[in-house]
Each structure stands twice: as structure tokens, then as C-alpha cells.
Amino acid sequence: MMIADMLQELGHRVAAEADRVDGAVELVQKTYFDLAILNLNLHGEPVFPVAEAVKARNRPFIFVTGYNASMLPAQFSDRPALQKPFQLETLGKLIEATLKSHR
């Protein structure tokens, strides 16, 4: 199941989607959102510039990865990471916890 579909099933609205780092950075700068979910790898590019842009806006974010979360750079080691594949319930709980801790 695609993450956007999962988010809608959980009752969330998807504000924007991007499959490239440059497009994602641009969307972060011009879109209102409560939380970002960032796939660690976007078409072979690491998503860290997008994470920096989200962090600069003081918005919470969650990494999603098929890799080991230990691959995160030190500046993002405190951010939640969800290992693929994951269940709908797991995503929902992590979203709630991330939003709650950001408030």
C-alpha cells in the first residue's frame, strides 16, 4: 500500500507529494503541512536536503526507509525512522507520537 493511501485511510490529508529532491525542497518551502514523511531515498538521491528544509521550517518529520535507520547522519539521529515494510497501525502511532512531541 502506498504511504499516501495509508495516510488517507488514517484520516490525514496529503498536502503534497514529490518524487525528486529538488521538487520536494520547493514544496516544503511553499506548502503548509503539519508533518512530513520523507523516504530516505528519492530516485537514488538522499533526502537530507529536504529534511534540512523541513527542519528550517520547524516542522516535524519522519523518515521512511528500506535501509537500516542507522544510516541516518548524526544531525538526524533524533528523528523517528520507520523501517519498510510497516503496518498501517504502526504508521498511525508514530505520526501521533511525533505530532504530540512537537507540540
C-alpha positions in Angstrom: 0.0 0.0 0.0 1.3 3.4 -0.9 2.1 5.8 2.0 -0.4 8.4 0.7 -3.2 5.8 0.7 -2.3 4.8 4.2 -2.3 8.4 5.4 -5.8 8.9 3.9 -7.0 5.7 5.5 -5.8 7.0 8.8 -7.8 10.2 8.3 -5.0 12.5 7.3 -4.8 14.8 4.2 -1.8 14.7 1.9 -0.7 18.3 1.3 1.9 17.4 -1.4 4.0 14.6 -2.8 7.3 14.7 -4.6 9.5 12.0 -6.1 12.6 14.1 -6.6 14.7 16.0 -4.0 14.6 19.4 -5.8 10.8 19.3 -6.2 10.4 18.2 -2.6 12.5 21.1 -1.3 10.4 23.5 -3.4 7.2 22.0 -2.0 8.5 22.3 1.6 9.1 26.0 1.1 5.6 26.8 -0.4 3.2 24.3 1.1 1.6 24.3 4.5 1.9 21.0 6.3 1.8 19.6 9.9 4.2 16.8 9.4 6.5 15.5 6.6 7.1 11.9 5.8 10.4 11.5 4.0 11.5 8.5 2.1 15.2 8.2 2.7 16.0 7.6 -1.0 14.3 9.6 -3.8 15.3 8.1 -7.1 18.8 7.4 -5.9 19.2 10.8 -4.1 19.4 11.0 -0.3 16.5 13.0 1.1 18.7 15.0 3.6 18.3 18.4 1.8 14.5 18.0 2.1 14.9 17.1 5.8 17.0 20.3 6.3 14.3 22.4 4.6 11.6 20.8 6.9 13.8 21.4 9.9 14.3 25.0 8.9 10.5 25.5 8.9 10.4 23.9 12.4 8.1 21.2 11.3 8.3 17.6 12.5 9.2 14.8 10.1 9.5 11.0 10.0 12.0 9.1 7.8 10.8 6.0 6.0 13.4 3.6 4.7 14.0 0.2 3.4 17.5 0.5 4.7 18.8 0.3 8.3 17.9 3.5 10.2 21.5 3.6 11.5 22.4 5.1 8.1 21.0 8.4 9.2 23.5 11.2 9.7 24.2 12.3 13.3 22.2 15.6 12.8 19.0 13.4 12.2 19.6 10.6 14.7 17.0 12.0 17.0 14.3 11.9 14.3 11.9 8.9 14.1 12.5 6.4 11.3 10.1 3.8 10.2 11.5 0.6 8.6 9.7 -0.7 5.4 7.6 -2.7 5.2 5.4 -1.4 8.0 1.8 -1.8 9.1 -0.9 0.9 9.0 -1.2 0.9 12.7 2.5 1.4 13.2 2.5 4.4 10.9 -0.5 5.9 12.7 1.0 5.5 16.2 4.3 7.1 15.0 2.5 10.0 13.5 0.6 10.7 16.7 3.7 10.4 18.8 5.7 12.7 16.5 3.0 15.3 16.4 2.5 15.1 20.2 6.2 15.5 20.9 6.5 18.5 18.6 3.7 20.5 20.3 
